[in-house]
Amino acid sequence: MAKVKTQYVCDNCGYISPRFLGRCPNCGRWNTLVEEIVKPQSGTTSSAKKISPSRTDFDGSATKPELVGQIKSHTEMRVKTNSEEFNRVLGGGIVPGSLILIGGDPGIGKSTLLLQISGELSSTGHKMLYVSGEESANQIKLRADRLGVASDQLYIYPETDMDAIRHSIEELKPAAVVIDSVQTVEEPAIQSAIGSVAQVRGITSDLMNIAKSKGITIFVVGHVTKGGALAGPKTLEHMVDTVLYFEGDMHHSYRLLRAVKNRFGSTNELGVFEMREGGLKEVRNPSEIFLEERLRDATGSAIVVSMEGTRPILVEIQALITPSIFGNAQRTASGLDRNRVSLIMAVLEKRAGLMLQNQDAYLKAAGGVKLNEPAIDLAMAVSIASSYKDLGTEPSECYIGEIGLTGEIRRVTRIEQRVAEAQKLGFKRVLVPKNNLSGWTPPTGIQVVGVATLREALSVALQK
């Protein structure tokens, strides 16, 4: 009887080691190597070594090397769903033959979203196959009834065997397939535990070949770790075409769908949904949600027009500056980069004369959204100065601009869209970098004030 061989695979980067190591030599993570059984090869003939057939083209012919000038290109028509927010995140719709990975915390609504999308696509004549390895057909039916999903083109298939799933796809020939989730599906040819690195990598490779050779769109649900990253090797994200993260607070009803990788559209697009009893409802104007509970004449509050992909969103940045009772002042941020907060406070102290080194600072982006672009610097500085001086900002005013270390206000991108969004929501004045004033005409009904330095911006924003 042949001796069973084992190897150790890093579940973060996929590095393979013949023996156990406490720290992965490739990615440097600790305690990430897990033991896997190596399947012995039977036979030495070329037919026995052949794992899978070569990839075929959309017309069924085998692929071969071609000169780039001889390749006939054709534009794939995107398939649009009834959800404009979902279409926006994907870059305008679903590209046929794409492999889309969706991750998120447990219970955030990934299965609900994909079941709704499956129902919308099937109602327009697209044959859908929903494969679930976590729920029974009856459980999925109960959720479908609650969401109002009913179609004669939607097939439910509770299965975890990859061979059976592959056979069903070839038999039904659906337009799109949902795999919920990749960690529950098993590849019989791989002798490893379900959800292991080898299983996830092998199943994703099979799904990628099906998507590219048959022109079938495949949605794959992926579990996340405690740190919020997608579970499994990092190669999982490299293999797929699009990576979507479904974010949100379990104690709030709003959910954010964010694209962090998209081969067919821009990244960092944002879609906003609200979780209700009847499922997820798209939010057409998220700026109103982020501003609806703002207090009038509150200190430490500033409105910024942030760009999330191609969409401008108005978000309230709140700051609370209090004297420190300990030796070292605290810097706490929620939804903002803590290092950026420390940088802005250092510039305020050096260039604007605010004594902040003995003050605790607590900053937050209201509404649970995460902001990480240079244009939010000015709003952060105004909110910090407003709380420190105990002076309220004008409720109908917002702030856009990047702050340099020398105290200058630097230009930002898409200034026209930002100002137009502020004007649409009823804001009367907006502070922008002075260098952004040329080359365009501001819309009527809003005053655009150009500022060149941080000290000048604070004097305009906090004047009473």
C-alpha positions in Angstrom: 0.0 0.0 0.0 1.4 3.4 -1.0 2.4 5.7 1.8 0.2 8.8 2.1 2.1 11.9 1.3 1.2 15.3 2.9 2.2 18.8 2.2 1.6 22.2 3.9 -0.1 25.0 2.0 -0.4 28.6 3.1 -4.1 29.6 3.2 -3.2 33.2 2.5 -0.9 33.1 -0.5 -0.9 29.4 -1.6 2.8 28.7 -0.8 3.5 25.0 -0.6 6.0 23.5 1.9 7.0 19.9 2.4 7.1 20.4 6.2 5.2 22.5 8.7 6.5 26.1 9.3 5.2 28.5 11.9 5.7 31.4 9.5 5.1 31.4 5.7 8.4 32.2 3.9 6.4 33.8 1.0 3.9 36.2 2.6 5.3 36.3 6.2 2.1 35.4 7.9 2.1 33.3 11.1 0.2 30.0 11.6 -1.3 30.0 8.0 0.1 26.7 6.8 -2.4 23.9 6.8 -1.8 20.2 6.1 -3.1 18.6 2.9 -3.0 15.1 1.4 -1.2 14.8 -1.9 -3.0 12.6 -4.3 -0.6 10.0 -5.8 -0.5 9.8 -9.6 -1.7 6.5 -11.1 0.1 5.4 -14.2 2.8 7.1 -16.3 1.1 7.4 -19.7 0.3 10.8 -21.1 -3.4 10.0 -21.1 -3.2 9.4 -17.3 -1.4 12.6 -16.7 -3.9 14.7 -18.6 -6.0 16.5 -16.1 -8.5 18.4 -18.2 -9.1 19.2 -21.9 -7.8 22.4 -23.4 -9.9 25.5 -23.2 -12.3 26.0 -26.1 -13.5 29.3 -27.6 -17.1 30.6 -27.4 -17.9 28.8 -30.7 -16.7 25.5 -29.4 -13.4 25.4 -31.3 -10.1 24.7 -29.5 -8.0 27.8 -28.8 -4.6 28.2 -30.5 -1.9 30.9 -30.8 -3.0 33.7 -33.2 -1.5 36.9 -34.4 -3.0 39.9 -32.7 -3.8 41.5 -36.1 -5.8 38.4 -37.2 -8.0 38.1 -34.1 -11.6 39.1 -34.9 -12.8 41.2 -32.0 -16.5 41.5 -31.0 -18.1 43.6 -28.3 -20.1 41.7 -25.8 -23.5 43.2 -25.0 -23.9 43.7 -21.3 -26.9 42.1 -19.6 -28.6 44.7 -17.4 -30.6 43.8 -14.3 -33.5 45.8 -12.8 -31.1 47.1 -10.1 -29.3 50.2 -11.3 -27.0 50.1 -8.3 -25.9 46.6 -9.2 -25.4 47.6 -12.8 -23.3 50.6 -11.7 -20.9 48.6 -9.6 -20.3 46.1 -12.4 -19.5 48.9 -14.8 -22.9 49.1 -16.7 -24.2 45.5 -16.5 -23.1 41.9 -16.5 -20.5 40.8 -19.1 -21.4 37.3 -20.5 -18.7 34.8 -19.6 -17.3 36.7 -16.6 -16.4 35.2 -13.2 -17.6 37.4 -10.4 -16.6 36.9 -6.7 -18.8 38.4 -3.9 -17.5 38.5 -0.3 -19.0 39.8 2.9 -19.6 39.1 6.6 -22.0 36.3 7.5 -25.6 37.4 7.4 -24.9 40.6 5.5 -27.2 39.7 2.6 -25.0 38.0 -0.1 -27.4 35.2 -0.7 -30.4 37.5 -0.6 -28.8 39.8 -3.2 -27.9 37.0 -5.6 -31.3 35.3 -5.3 -32.9 38.7 -6.2 -30.6 39.2 -9.1 -31.3 35.6 -10.2 -35.0 36.3 -10.1 -34.6 39.5 -12.1 -32.5 37.8 -14.8 -34.8 34.8 -15.0 -37.9 37.0 -15.4 -36.3 38.6 -18.5 -35.9 35.2 -20.2 -32.4 34.2 -19.0 -32.1 30.7 -17.7 -30.5 30.7 -14.2 -29.0 28.0 -12.1 -28.7 28.7 -8.3 -26.4 26.1 -6.7 -26.3 26.1 -2.9 -24.1 24.0 -0.7 -25.3 25.6 2.6 -29.1 25.4 2.3 -31.7 22.9 1.2 -34.1 23.6 -1.7 -37.0 24.1 0.8 -35.0 26.8 2.7 -34.2 28.6 -0.6 -37.8 28.4 -1.6 -38.9 30.0 1.6 -36.5 32.9 1.0 -37.7 33.2 -2.6 -41.3 33.5 -1.5 -40.4 36.2 1.0 -38.5 38.1 -1.7 -41.2 37.6 -4.3 -38.9 35.6 -6.6 -40.9 33.3 -8.9 -39.9 32.2 -12.4 -40.0 29.2 -14.6 -36.4 29.9 -15.7 -34.8 29.7 -12.3 -33.5 26.3 -11.2 -32.5 25.6 -7.6 -29.8 22.9 -7.1 -28.6 22.1 -3.6 -25.3 20.3 -4.3 -21.7 20.3 -3.2 -20.1 17.8 -5.7 -18.3 19.7 -8.5 -18.7 16.8 -11.0 -22.5 16.9 -10.5 -22.6 20.7 -10.8 -20.5 20.6 -14.0 -22.8 18.0 -15.5 -25.9 20.0 -14.6 -24.4 23.1 -16.2 -23.7 21.2 -19.4 -27.2 19.8 -19.4 -29.2 22.9 -18.7 -26.9 25.4 -20.5 -27.9 28.4 -18.3 -27.0 32.0 -19.0 -25.7 32.5 -15.5 -24.8 30.3 -12.5 -24.6 31.2 -8.8 -22.3 29.2 -6.5 -23.2 29.7 -2.9 -20.5 29.3 -1.6 -17.2 28.2 -3.1 -16.0 27.0 0.4 -18.8 24.3 0.5 -18.2 22.8 -2.9 -15.9 19.7 -3.2 -13.8 18.6 -6.2 -13.7 14.7 -5.9 -10.4 14.6 -7.8 -8.6 16.6 -5.1 -8.0 14.6 -1.9 -8.3 17.5 0.6 -10.8 18.8 3.1 -13.7 20.9 1.8 -12.9 24.6 2.0 -9.1 24.0 2.0 -6.7 26.0 -0.2 -6.4 23.2 -2.8 -10.2 22.7 -3.0 -10.9 26.4 -3.4 -8.2 26.9 -6.0 -9.2 23.8 -8.0 -12.9 24.7 -8.0 -12.3 28.3 -9.0 -10.1 27.1 -11.8 -12.9 24.7 -13.0 -15.5 27.5 -12.8 -13.2 29.9 -14.7 -12.8 27.3 -17.6 -16.6 26.9 -17.7 -17.2 30.6 -17.8 -14.6 31.4 -20.5 -15.3 28.3 -22.7 -19.1 28.3 -22.5 -19.8 32.1 -22.2 -21.7 31.5 -19.0 -21.6 34.2 -16.3 -20.8 32.7 -12.9 -21.3 34.4 -9.5 -19.3 32.9 -6.7 -19.9 33.7 -3.0 -16.8 33.6 -0.9 -16.5 33.5 2.9 -14.4 36.1 4.7 -12.0 35.9 7.6 -12.2 37.6 11.0 -10.1 40.4 9.5 -12.7 41.0 6.7 -10.5 39.6 3.9 -11.7 36.9 1.5 -10.9 33.4 2.9 -8.6 31.2 0.8 -5.5 31.9 -1.1 -4.9 35.4 -2.6 -4.8 33.7 -6.0 -8.6 33.3 -5.7 -8.9 37.1 -6.3 -6.4 37.1 -9.2 -8.3 34.3 -11.0 -11.7 36.0 -11.2 -12.7 39.0 -13.3 -14.5 41.0 -10.7 -14.3 41.1 -6.9 -17.2 42.7 -5.0 -17.4 43.3 -1.3 -20.8 43.6 0.4 -20.3 45.8 3.5 -22.5 47.2 6.2 -23.3 47.2 9.9 -25.5 44.4 11.2 -27.2 47.0 13.4 -28.1 49.3 10.5 -30.3 48.6 7.5 -28.0 50.0 4.8 -25.6 47.9 2.8 -22.7 49.0 0.6 -21.7 47.0 -2.5 -18.2 48.0 -3.5 -16.0 46.8 -6.5 -12.4 46.4 -5.6 -11.4 44.7 -8.9 -13.2 44.9 -12.2 -11.7 44.0 -15.6 -14.7 45.4 -17.4 -15.2 48.7 -15.5 -13.8 51.1 -13.0 -12.9 50.0 -9.5 -14.1 51.5 -6.2 -17.6 51.9 -7.6 -20.2 52.0 -4.8 -23.8 50.7 -4.7 -26.1 51.5 -1.8 -29.0 49.2 -0.7 -31.4 49.1 2.2 -32.3 45.8 3.8 -36.0 45.5 4.3 -38.5 42.7 5.1 -39.0 42.1 1.4 -35.3 42.0 0.5 -32.8 44.6 -0.6 -34.0 47.8 -2.1 -31.6 50.1 -4.0 -31.0 53.6 -2.7 -30.9 56.1 -5.6 -29.7 59.1 -3.7 -27.4 58.0 -0.8 -26.3 61.6 -0.1 -29.6 62.3 1.5 -29.3 59.3 3.8 -25.8 60.3 5.0 -27.0 63.9 5.8 -30.6 63.4 7.0 -29.7 63.3 10.7 -27.3 66.2 10.8 -27.8 68.7 13.6 -28.1 72.4 12.7 -25.2 74.6 14.0 -23.4 71.6 15.4 -19.7 72.1 16.1 -17.1 69.7 14.7 -19.2 68.9 11.6 -18.3 69.5 7.9 -19.7 68.2 4.7 -17.5 66.8 1.9 -18.3 65.8 -1.6 -16.4 62.5 -2.0 -16.1 60.5 -5.3 -16.9 56.8 -5.1 -15.9 55.6 -8.5 -17.9 57.8 -10.9 -20.5 58.8 -8.3 -20.3 61.9 -6.1 -21.6 61.4 -2.5 -22.0 64.0 0.2 -20.9 62.7 3.6 -20.7 64.4 7.0 -17.4 64.3 8.7 -17.6 64.7 12.5 -14.8 65.6 14.9 -14.6 65.8 18.6 -11.6 67.5 20.1 -11.2 67.3 23.9 -8.3 68.0 26.3 -6.2 64.9 27.0 -5.9 63.7 30.5 -3.1 61.3 29.8 0.5 62.0 28.6 -0.1 61.0 25.0 -3.0 62.4 23.1 -5.3 59.8 21.4 -6.1 59.8 17.7 -9.2 57.7 16.9 -10.9 57.5 13.5 -13.9 55.5 12.2 -14.4 55.3 8.4 -11.2 57.5 7.9 -7.5 56.7 7.8 -6.0 57.2 11.2 -2.6 58.2 9.7 -4.4 60.8 7.5 -6.0 62.2 10.6 -2.6 62.6 12.4 -1.2 64.2 9.3 -4.0 66.8 9.0 -3.7 67.6 12.7 0.0 68.2 12.4 -0.5 70.6 9.5 -3.2 72.4 11.4 -0.8 72.8 14.3 2.1 74.0 12.2 0.4 76.1 9.5 -2.8 77.3 11.2 -1.6 77.8 14.8 -3.9 75.3 16.5 -2.4 73.8 19.7 -3.6 70.2 19.2 -0.7 68.2 20.7 -2.5 68.0 24.1 -5.9 67.3 22.6 -7.6 63.9 22.1 -9.2 63.7 18.6 -12.1 61.4 17.6 -13.2 61.6 13.9 -15.9 59.7 12.1 -17.5 59.5 8.7 -21.2 59.5 9.4 -23.4 56.7 7.9 -20.8 53.9 8.0 -19.2 54.8 4.7 -15.4 54.6 4.4 -13.6 57.6 2.8 -10.1 57.4 1.5 -9.3 60.0 -1.1 -7.3 63.2 -0.9 -10.3 65.5 -1.5 -11.6 64.9 2.0 -8.6 66.7 3.7 -10.2 70.1 3.8 -13.4 68.9 5.3 -11.5 67.0 8.0 -9.4 70.1 8.8 -12.6 72.3 9.0 -14.3 69.8 11.3 -11.3 69.6 13.6 -10.9 73.4 13.8 -14.7 73.8 14.4 -14.6 71.4 17.4 -11.4 72.9 18.8 -12.7 76.5 18.5 -16.3 75.5 19.4 -17.6 77.4 16.3 -20.3 75.8 14.2 -20.0 75.6 10.4 -22.6 76.9 8.0 -25.2 74.1 7.3 -25.5 75.0 3.6 -21.7 74.8 3.0 -19.4 72.0 2.0 -15.7 71.6 1.5 -13.5 70.0 -1.2 -9.8 70.0 -1.4 -6.5 68.2 -0.7 -4.1 69.7 1.9 -0.4 69.7 1.4 2.2 69.6 4.2 3.1 73.3 3.5 -0.6 74.3 4.1 -1.6 74.8 0.5 -5.0 73.6 -0.9 -4.2 71.4 -3.9 -6.5 70.7 -6.9 -8.8 67.6 -7.0 -10.4 65.6 -9.8 -14.0 65.8 -11.1 -14.7 69.1 -9.5 -17.6 69.8 -11.9 -19.5 66.6 -10.8 -18.8 67.4 -7.1 -20.1 70.9 -7.3 -23.2 69.9 -9.3 -24.1 67.2 -6.7 -23.8 69.8 -3.9 -26.0 72.2 -5.8 -28.6 69.5 -6.5 -29.0 68.8 -2.8 -29.5 72.5 -2.0 -26.1 73.6 -0.7 -25.5 77.4 -1.2 -21.7 77.6 -1.0 -18.7 75.3 -1.6 -15.0 75.8 -0.8 -12.8 74.4 -3.5 -9.0 74.7 -4.4 -8.3 78.0 -6.1 -6.5 76.1 -9.0 -9.8 74.2 -9.7 -11.7 77.4 -10.7 -10.4 77.7 -14.3 -11.7 75.8 -17.3 -15.4 75.3 -16.3 -18.5 77.3 -15.4 -20.1 76.7 -11.9 -23.9 75.9 -11.9 -26.3 78.6 -11.0 -27.6 78.7 -7.4 -24.4 77.9 -5.6 -21.4 80.1 -4.7 -18.0 78.6 -5.5 -15.2 80.0 -3.3 -11.6 79.3 -4.3 -9.1 79.0 -1.4 -5.3 78.7 -1.8 -4.1 78.1 1.8 -5.4 76.2 4.9 -5.4 79.4 7.0 -7.5 81.2 4.3 -10.0 78.3 4.2 -10.5 78.2 8.0 -11.1 82.0 8.1 -13.8 81.7 5.4 -15.4 78.5 6.9 -15.5 79.6 10.6 -16.2 83.3 10.2 -19.2 84.5 12.3 
